[in-house]
Amino acid sequence: MTTEPLLEAAIAANRFGLGARPGDLGRIAADPRGWLRAQCDGAYELPAELHRLPDSRELYGMRGRPTASLIKLYEEHGAQWALAPVNSDKPFIERMVLFWSNHFAVSGQATGVERYAVAFEREAIRPHVLGKFADMLVAATGHPAMQIYLDNRFSNGPHSFRGGNLNENHAREILELHTLGVDGGYTPRDLREFALTLTGWGIDARDAAADTMAFNPMRPPPPPGDSAAFAFDPDRHEPGPKWIFGKVIKGEGVREAEKVLHMLVEHPATARFIATKLARHFVADDPPQASIDRIADTFSRTGGDLREVTLALIDDPLAWGNHGNKLKSPCELVVSAARATGFHGGSGPALFQAMEELGQAPFFAGAPTGYPDTAESWLGGQAVLERVDFCADAGERAAVALSPPDFASEVLGPALRDATAKRVARAPGTAHGIGLVLASPEFQRR
């Protein structure tokens, strides 16, 4: 087989997927783009590893537990979550799940979020990863993890029955981080009026007992719902019309914010902002304008159809150049090493712990911006040493029936450099050789 199909297979497996297993590159090389497109066919299916985890309604019933108990719950769920991308036969879709989960970042650093963190991805992100961005946005906005994280459950309309203080935090993050971007063109009045439409969305005990729960963001299109995890409290909602982007939003209770969210999806700034982040993730830390334009056009033309946007990434010729242009994040490194070597041995806790030790604990970013997506953020001196230590440990745990040189060829293909091949061939033992492959620049990058 010629070098070019194998190189494209390596790009498909590593830049679009989450790392090659031994034998993958030869299979993918027959049609790298077709391999990716096939993963986008049909309806999304929840990975088996996540079927047994409790949903947000069950988790709501655990309120009142000590914080230490909830942290343990988060770690148990996170360990199960970590197995899904490692075992997946649709690693491109799993990468998209990771991307969108980070885009709509929630963090267990905020008390109460840790209980819902994994359920947030399962309920708000995964069902819509090949669906409509608007549905994902509505589901993420209303999910209890986001309501807690961005404090919207404590936001009351100043003229509502309850009265009290308006909290603009959630509205601001939706505008700046989830849709338009910081420079998206909204005004302070747009922000305030949007925050007013969000009043009443929440999950607190009084809300959950109310008989006015007319909307369930986890199951769009929104039917009358009975979820104890999301509730709309009309007593906290600001009455009357609101004015956003020069348009009047009639006073319709829970539906007001939903209408604004759909308006934001249709705004051209949202297409540009989403396209820039996707191009940064798949092409280069400094994303080329041609890629941004191509993705943004697809987003706008299809009304935010994420299946079409995902397919547009495959068709971007710039995404297939400069192999190794992107550095793997700690999570990507752990997943790709586990896929290549089987080092996890079926142990989710080992994977979860490795991500924590490398500085990217799942659903634990330090800010609503999520974890960074550029090389400079992950290349501090201590971080590099920790990566090397992880690779050495993964080499010790590897379940690979190949010699190190053969292993290097299987998972790196033509991306393998001569200098790396020589070092691996001189390794004093199998574990050391496997560790060298994982620590090589070719494996660390995608």
C-alpha positions as CSV (number, residue, x, y, z in Angstrom):
1,M,0.0,0.0,0.0
2,T,1.3,3.5,-0.9
3,T,2.2,6.0,1.8
4,E,-0.5,8.5,1.0
5,P,-3.6,6.3,1.9
6,L,-1.8,5.2,5.1
7,L,-1.0,8.8,6.0
8,E,-4.6,9.8,5.5
9,A,-5.6,6.8,7.6
10,A,-3.3,8.0,10.4
11,I,-5.0,11.5,10.1
12,A,-8.4,10.0,10.2
13,A,-7.6,7.8,13.2
14,N,-5.8,10.5,15.2
15,R,-7.0,13.9,14.2
16,F,-10.6,13.0,13.6
17,G,-10.7,9.9,15.8
18,L,-9.1,9.2,19.2
19,G,-6.1,7.2,18.2
20,A,-5.4,4.0,16.2
21,R,-5.4,0.5,17.6
22,P,-3.0,-2.0,16.1
23,G,-4.5,-3.1,12.8
24,D,-6.7,0.0,12.4
25,L,-4.6,1.9,9.9
26,G,-4.6,-0.9,7.3
27,R,-8.4,-1.2,7.5
28,I,-9.0,2.6,7.4
29,A,-6.6,3.2,4.5
30,A,-9.0,1.6,2.1
31,D,-11.2,4.7,2.4
32,P,-10.3,7.1,5.3
33,R,-13.0,9.6,4.6
34,G,-15.6,6.9,4.1
35,W,-14.6,5.4,7.5
36,L,-15.4,8.8,9.1
37,R,-18.6,9.4,7.2
38,A,-19.9,5.9,8.1
39,Q,-19.7,6.8,11.7
40,C,-22.1,9.7,11.0
41,D,-24.8,7.4,9.5
42,G,-28.0,6.5,11.3
43,A,-29.2,7.6,14.7
44,Y,-26.8,8.2,17.6
45,E,-26.5,5.3,20.0
46,L,-25.5,5.7,23.6
47,P,-22.4,3.6,24.5
48,A,-23.1,0.5,26.5
49,E,-20.8,1.8,29.3
50,L,-23.2,4.6,30.1
51,H,-26.5,2.7,30.1
52,R,-26.3,1.8,33.7
53,L,-25.6,5.3,35.1
54,P,-28.5,7.2,36.8
55,D,-30.3,10.0,35.1
56,S,-30.7,13.5,36.5
57,R,-34.1,12.7,38.0
58,E,-32.6,9.9,40.1
59,L,-29.6,12.1,41.0
60,Y,-31.9,14.9,42.1
61,G,-33.3,12.4,44.7
62,M,-29.8,12.2,46.2
63,R,-29.8,15.9,47.3
64,G,-28.8,16.3,50.9
65,R,-26.0,13.8,50.7
66,P,-22.6,14.9,52.2
67,T,-20.2,16.5,49.7
68,A,-17.7,13.7,50.1
69,S,-20.4,11.2,49.0
70,L,-21.2,13.3,45.9
71,I,-17.5,13.5,45.0
72,K,-17.2,9.7,45.2
73,L,-20.3,9.4,43.0
74,Y,-18.7,11.8,40.5
75,E,-15.5,9.7,40.4
76,E,-17.4,6.4,40.0
77,H,-19.5,7.8,37.2
78,G,-16.4,9.4,35.6
79,A,-14.5,6.1,35.7
80,Q,-17.4,4.5,33.8
81,W,-17.5,7.5,31.4
82,A,-13.8,7.1,30.6
83,L,-14.3,3.7,29.1
84,A,-16.7,4.9,26.4
85,P,-14.2,6.6,24.1
86,V,-11.6,4.0,24.7
87,N,-13.8,1.1,23.7
88,S,-15.8,2.9,20.9
89,D,-15.9,1.8,17.3
90,K,-17.0,5.3,16.5
91,P,-14.2,7.4,17.8
92,F,-14.9,10.3,15.5
93,I,-18.4,10.7,17.2
94,E,-16.8,10.3,20.6
95,R,-14.4,13.1,19.7
96,M,-17.4,15.3,18.8
97,V,-19.0,14.5,22.1
98,L,-15.8,15.6,23.9
99,F,-15.7,18.8,21.9
100,W,-19.3,19.7,22.6
101,S,-19.1,18.8,26.3
102,N,-16.2,21.1,26.6
103,H,-18.0,23.8,24.6
104,F,-20.9,23.6,27.1
105,A,-18.5,23.2,30.0
106,V,-19.9,22.5,33.5
107,S,-17.5,21.9,36.4
108,G,-17.5,19.9,39.6
109,Q,-15.5,22.7,41.1
110,A,-18.9,24.3,41.8
111,T,-20.6,22.5,44.7
112,G,-23.5,20.5,43.5
113,V,-22.4,20.1,39.9
114,E,-20.3,17.0,40.5
115,R,-23.5,15.0,41.1
116,Y,-24.9,15.8,37.6
117,A,-21.7,16.2,35.6
118,V,-21.7,12.8,33.7
119,A,-25.5,12.9,33.4
120,F,-25.2,16.3,31.8
121,E,-23.2,14.9,28.9
122,R,-25.4,11.9,28.6
123,E,-28.6,13.9,28.6
124,A,-27.8,17.3,27.0
125,I,-24.9,16.5,24.6
126,R,-24.9,13.0,23.4
127,P,-28.5,12.8,22.1
128,H,-27.9,15.9,19.9
129,V,-24.3,15.3,18.7
130,L,-25.6,14.5,15.3
131,G,-28.8,16.5,15.6
132,K,-29.6,20.2,15.8
133,F,-27.4,22.7,17.7
134,A,-30.6,24.5,18.9
135,D,-31.7,21.3,20.6
136,M,-28.3,20.8,22.3
137,L,-28.3,24.5,23.3
138,V,-31.8,24.3,24.9
139,A,-31.0,21.0,26.6
140,A,-27.6,22.2,28.0
141,T,-29.2,25.5,29.2
142,G,-31.9,23.8,31.1
143,H,-30.0,20.9,32.6
144,P,-29.6,21.0,36.3
145,A,-25.8,20.9,36.0
146,M,-25.8,24.1,34.1
147,Q,-28.5,25.7,36.2
148,I,-26.4,25.1,39.3
149,Y,-23.0,25.9,37.7
150,L,-24.1,29.3,36.4
151,D,-26.5,30.2,39.3
152,N,-29.6,30.7,37.2
153,R,-31.7,28.8,39.7
154,F,-31.2,31.8,42.0
155,S,-32.2,34.4,39.4
156,N,-35.5,36.1,40.1
157,G,-37.3,38.7,38.1
158,P,-37.3,42.1,39.9
159,H,-41.0,42.4,39.3
160,S,-41.9,38.8,39.8
161,F,-44.2,37.5,42.5
162,R,-41.2,36.6,44.6
163,G,-39.1,39.6,43.7
164,G,-35.4,39.7,44.4
165,N,-32.2,39.9,42.4
166,L,-31.6,39.3,38.8
167,N,-28.5,37.2,38.1
168,E,-27.1,37.8,34.6
169,N,-24.3,35.2,34.8
170,H,-26.0,32.4,32.9
171,A,-27.2,34.7,30.1
172,R,-23.8,36.2,29.7
173,E,-22.1,32.8,29.4
174,I,-24.7,31.7,26.8
175,L,-24.0,34.8,24.7
176,E,-20.2,34.8,25.1
177,L,-19.3,31.1,25.3
178,H,-22.1,29.1,23.8
179,T,-23.4,31.2,20.9
180,L,-22.3,34.6,19.7
181,G,-18.9,34.9,21.3
182,V,-17.5,37.9,23.2
183,D,-17.5,40.1,20.1
184,G,-20.9,38.9,18.9
185,G,-22.5,42.3,18.9
186,Y,-24.9,42.1,21.8
187,T,-25.6,45.1,24.0
188,P,-25.9,45.4,27.8
189,R,-29.7,45.7,27.3
190,D,-29.8,42.5,25.2
191,L,-27.9,40.8,28.1
192,R,-30.3,42.0,30.8
193,E,-33.4,41.3,28.8
194,F,-32.2,37.8,28.0
195,A,-31.5,37.2,31.7
196,L,-35.0,38.2,32.4
197,T,-36.4,35.6,30.0
198,L,-34.4,32.9,31.9
199,T,-35.9,33.8,35.3
200,G,-38.0,30.9,36.6
201,W,-35.8,28.2,35.0
202,G,-34.4,26.1,37.9
203,I,-34.4,22.9,39.9
204,D,-34.9,23.9,43.5
205,A,-37.2,21.9,45.7
206,R,-40.2,24.2,45.5
207,D,-39.9,24.3,41.7
208,A,-39.7,20.5,41.5
209,A,-42.9,20.1,43.4
210,A,-44.8,22.7,41.3
211,D,-47.5,21.6,38.9
212,T,-46.4,24.1,36.3
213,M,-43.5,22.1,34.8
214,A,-44.4,22.7,31.2
215,F,-41.0,22.1,29.7
216,N,-38.3,19.4,29.8
217,P,-35.1,20.4,28.0
218,M,-33.8,16.9,28.1
219,R,-36.5,15.6,25.7
220,P,-37.1,18.1,23.0
221,P,-39.4,18.9,21.4
222,P,-40.6,19.9,24.8
223,P,-43.7,18.1,25.9
224,P,-45.4,18.6,29.3
225,G,-42.9,17.1,31.6
226,D,-42.7,15.6,35.1
227,S,-38.9,15.7,35.6
228,A,-37.8,16.5,39.1
229,A,-34.5,17.7,37.7
230,F,-35.9,20.7,35.7
231,A,-38.8,22.9,36.7
232,F,-40.1,26.3,35.8
233,D,-41.3,28.5,38.6
234,P,-43.7,31.3,37.3
235,D,-43.4,33.0,40.7
236,R,-39.7,33.8,39.9
237,H,-40.3,34.7,36.3
238,E,-40.2,38.4,35.2
239,P,-43.6,39.2,33.7
240,G,-44.3,41.1,30.5
241,P,-42.5,41.4,27.1
242,K,-38.7,41.7,26.6
243,W,-36.8,43.4,23.8
244,I,-33.7,41.5,22.5
245,F,-31.8,42.4,19.3
246,G,-34.6,44.8,18.4
247,K,-37.3,42.2,18.6
248,V,-40.1,41.8,21.0
249,I,-40.4,38.6,23.0
250,K,-43.9,38.3,24.2
251,G,-44.5,37.3,27.8
252,E,-44.9,33.5,27.5
253,G,-43.2,32.2,30.6
254,V,-40.9,29.3,30.0
255,R,-41.1,29.7,26.2
256,E,-39.5,33.1,26.2
257,A,-35.9,31.9,26.8
258,E,-36.4,29.0,24.4
259,K,-37.3,31.5,21.6
260,V,-34.2,33.6,22.4
261,L,-32.0,30.5,22.2
262,H,-33.4,29.8,18.8
263,M,-32.8,33.4,17.7
264,L,-29.1,33.1,18.9
265,V,-28.6,29.9,16.8
266,E,-29.8,31.8,13.7
267,H,-27.5,34.8,14.3
268,P,-24.5,34.9,11.9
269,A,-22.1,35.5,14.8
270,T,-23.0,32.1,16.3
271,A,-22.0,30.4,13.0
272,R,-18.7,32.2,13.0
273,F,-17.9,31.5,16.6
274,I,-18.8,27.8,16.4
275,A,-16.8,27.4,13.2
276,T,-13.8,29.1,14.7
277,K,-13.7,26.7,17.6
278,L,-14.2,23.7,15.3
279,A,-11.5,24.8,13.0
280,R,-9.1,25.4,15.9
281,H,-9.9,21.9,17.2
282,F,-9.5,20.0,13.9
283,V,-7.1,22.1,11.8
284,A,-4.7,24.4,13.7
285,D,-4.4,26.4,17.0
286,D,-4.5,29.5,14.7
287,P,-7.4,28.4,12.5
288,P,-7.3,29.3,8.8
289,Q,-10.0,31.6,7.6
290,A,-10.9,29.3,4.7
291,S,-11.8,26.5,7.2
292,I,-13.8,28.9,9.4
293,D,-15.8,30.2,6.4
294,R,-16.5,26.7,5.1
295,I,-17.8,25.4,8.4
296,A,-19.7,28.6,9.2
297,D,-21.4,28.5,5.8
298,T,-22.6,24.9,6.5
299,F,-23.8,25.8,9.9
300,S,-25.8,28.8,8.6
301,R,-27.1,27.0,5.5
302,T,-28.4,24.0,7.5
303,G,-29.8,25.9,10.5
304,G,-27.1,24.4,12.8
305,D,-27.5,20.8,11.6
306,L,-24.6,19.1,13.5
307,R,-24.5,16.1,11.3
308,E,-23.9,18.3,8.2
309,V,-21.4,20.4,10.1
310,T,-19.6,17.2,11.1
311,L,-19.5,16.0,7.5
312,A,-18.2,19.4,6.4
313,L,-15.2,18.9,8.7
314,I,-14.4,15.7,6.8
315,D,-14.6,17.6,3.5
316,D,-12.3,20.4,4.6
317,P,-9.0,19.8,2.7
318,L,-7.0,21.8,5.3
319,A,-7.9,19.3,8.0
320,W,-6.0,16.7,6.1
321,G,-2.7,18.5,6.0
322,N,0.0,19.1,8.5
323,H,-0.3,15.9,10.4
324,G,0.9,16.5,13.9
325,N,-0.2,20.1,13.8
326,K,-2.3,19.7,16.9
327,L,-1.1,18.6,20.4
328,K,-3.3,16.0,22.1
329,S,-4.9,17.3,25.3
330,P,-4.3,15.1,28.4
331,C,-7.7,13.4,28.0
332,E,-6.9,12.7,24.3
333,L,-3.5,11.3,25.2
334,V,-4.9,9.0,27.8
335,V,-7.7,7.7,25.6
336,S,-5.4,7.2,22.6
337,A,-2.8,5.4,24.7
338,A,-5.4,3.1,26.1
339,R,-6.8,2.4,22.6
340,A,-3.3,1.7,21.3
341,T,-2.1,-0.5,24.1
342,G,-5.1,-1.8,26.1
343,F,-3.2,-0.6,29.2
344,H,-6.4,0.1,31.1
345,G,-7.3,-3.5,31.3
346,G,-10.9,-2.6,31.4
347,S,-10.2,-0.3,34.4
348,G,-12.1,2.9,34.2
349,P,-10.6,4.2,37.5
350,A,-7.1,4.0,36.1
351,L,-8.1,6.0,33.0
352,F,-9.9,8.6,35.1
353,Q,-7.0,8.9,37.6
354,A,-4.5,9.4,34.7
355,M,-6.6,12.3,33.3
356,E,-6.8,13.9,36.7
357,E,-3.0,13.5,37.2
358,L,-2.3,15.1,33.8
359,G,-4.4,18.1,34.7
360,Q,-7.7,17.4,32.8
361,A,-10.1,15.8,35.2
362,P,-13.4,15.2,33.3
363,F,-16.0,17.9,34.0
364,F,-13.7,19.8,36.3
365,A,-12.4,22.8,34.3
366,G,-11.5,25.9,36.2
367,A,-13.8,28.2,34.3
368,P,-17.0,28.1,32.1
369,T,-14.6,28.4,29.1
370,G,-13.8,24.8,29.5
371,Y,-10.4,23.3,29.0
372,P,-8.1,25.0,26.5
373,D,-7.6,23.7,23.0
374,T,-4.1,25.0,22.1
375,A,-0.7,23.5,22.6
376,E,0.8,26.2,24.7
377,S,-1.8,25.5,27.4
378,W,-0.5,22.0,27.9
379,L,3.2,22.3,27.4
380,G,4.6,23.6,30.6
381,G,7.8,22.0,31.9
382,Q,6.1,20.0,34.7
383,A,3.3,19.0,32.3
384,V,5.7,17.5,29.9
385,L,7.4,15.5,32.6
386,E,4.1,14.2,33.7
387,R,3.3,13.2,30.2
388,V,6.5,11.2,29.9
389,D,5.8,9.5,33.3
390,F,2.4,8.6,32.1
391,C,3.7,7.1,28.9
392,A,6.3,5.0,30.8
393,D,3.6,3.7,33.1
394,A,1.3,2.9,30.2
395,G,4.2,1.0,28.6
396,E,4.4,-1.1,31.8
397,R,0.7,-1.8,31.7
398,A,0.4,-2.4,28.0
399,A,-1.3,-5.5,26.7
400,V,0.3,-5.6,23.3
401,A,1.5,-8.8,21.5
402,L,3.8,-6.9,19.2
403,S,7.4,-5.9,19.3
404,P,8.0,-2.2,20.0
405,P,9.1,-1.5,16.4
406,D,6.0,-3.3,15.0
407,F,3.8,-1.5,17.5
408,A,5.2,1.9,16.4
409,S,4.5,1.1,12.8
410,E,1.0,-0.1,13.5
411,V,-0.2,2.9,15.5
412,L,1.8,5.7,13.7
413,G,2.1,4.4,10.2
414,P,4.0,6.7,7.8
415,A,4.0,9.5,10.5
416,L,6.7,7.5,12.3
417,R,10.0,9.3,12.0
418,D,13.3,7.6,11.5
419,A,14.8,9.0,14.7
420,T,11.9,7.6,16.7
421,A,12.1,4.2,15.0
422,K,15.8,3.9,15.8
423,R,15.2,4.8,19.5
424,V,12.4,2.3,19.8
425,A,14.5,-0.4,18.1
426,R,17.3,0.1,20.7
427,A,14.9,0.0,23.7
428,P,16.1,-2.5,26.3
429,G,12.7,-4.1,26.8
430,T,9.2,-4.2,25.5
431,A,7.7,-2.0,28.1
432,H,10.4,0.6,27.6
433,G,9.9,0.5,23.9
434,I,6.2,0.9,24.0
435,G,6.6,3.8,26.4
436,L,9.0,5.5,24.0
437,V,6.4,5.2,21.2
438,L,3.8,6.8,23.4
439,A,6.1,9.6,24.4
440,S,7.3,10.3,20.9
441,P,6.3,13.6,19.2
442,E,4.4,11.7,16.6
443,F,2.1,10.0,19.2
444,Q,1.7,13.1,21.3
445,R,0.4,15.1,18.4
446,R,-2.4,14.6,16.0
